[in-house]
């Protein structure tokens, strides 16, 4: 099981993903991605789904047309872990 990040670890990790922000009432991070159209948004989600399945770590997300809203947290750890940061960095990398 992944371990929840400490305060210092969280601060350092978030510095590496500046487009993500903490969710106000949860130990989780969030970001909204916008794409040119639905096809691009769905392609992004497909690529993330493949990576997430390999990691056995899945985002909370929703899609409306060209927008994908994501929340990352590790439920069995009760908050933010390295798994969330790793998948967030992957998403940032493929979003362009």
N, C-alpha and C positions, 0 to 999 in steps of 0.2 A: 504494500500500500504506500502511496505517495504521502510525504509529510507536509503538513501545512507550513507555509513560509512564515518566518518570524518577521517582526517589524522592519528590521534592517535589511533582511533578504528581500522583502516585498519592495521596499524603497529602491534598492539596487536593480531589481528586476524590472520595475516599472520605468526606470530611466532608459531602459533599452527598448521600450515600446511606447514612445511618447504619444501616439494617437489613441491609445487605450486609456480609459479612466476607471476609477473605482466606482462600483455601484453603491449608492448612498446607504442602503440599509442591509447590505450583505457583504460578505468577504468574497467579492467577485469583481471581475473587470468586464467592461463593455466597450464595444466599438460598432459604428454603423459604416458599412461600405456602400458606395454608390458606383454603379456601372453604366455604360452607355445604353443598355437595354436589358430585357429579361434574359435573353440568351446568354449574355456575358455573366449576369448574376448567377444563373443556374449552373453555368460552367464552373464558376468559382466554387459554388456549393458542392458540386460533384467532386472536384479535386480535393477540397477539404474533407469531404466524407470519406474518401479513400484513405487519406492520411490518418484521420481520426479513428477509423476502423482498425488500421494497423497498430495504432497506439493504444487501442481499447480505451479511448478517452474522447467523449463526445460533447460538442457544444450545445448550448441552449440557443436556438436561433429561429428567426422568422424571415420570410421573404415576401415583399410586395413589389411587383414589377422589377425595377432595376435596383432595389435597395435590399441589403441583407443586414439585419441587426443581430448582433452576437453578444451573448453573455458567457463568460468562462468562469467556472469554479469546479472544484473537485468535491463532489458530494460526500464520498466516503471519508474524506479527510476533514470535512467541515469548513472548507474554505480554499483559498488560493494556494496552488502548488506549482512546482516546476513544470508539471504537465500542461497547465494552463498557459504558462509563459511560452513554452515551446510551441504549442499549437497557435498561439497568438502571433508569434514571430513567423511561423509558416504562412499564416493567412496574410500578414503584411507583405511577405515576399512575393506571393503569387498575385496579390491584388494590383501590384504595379504602382 
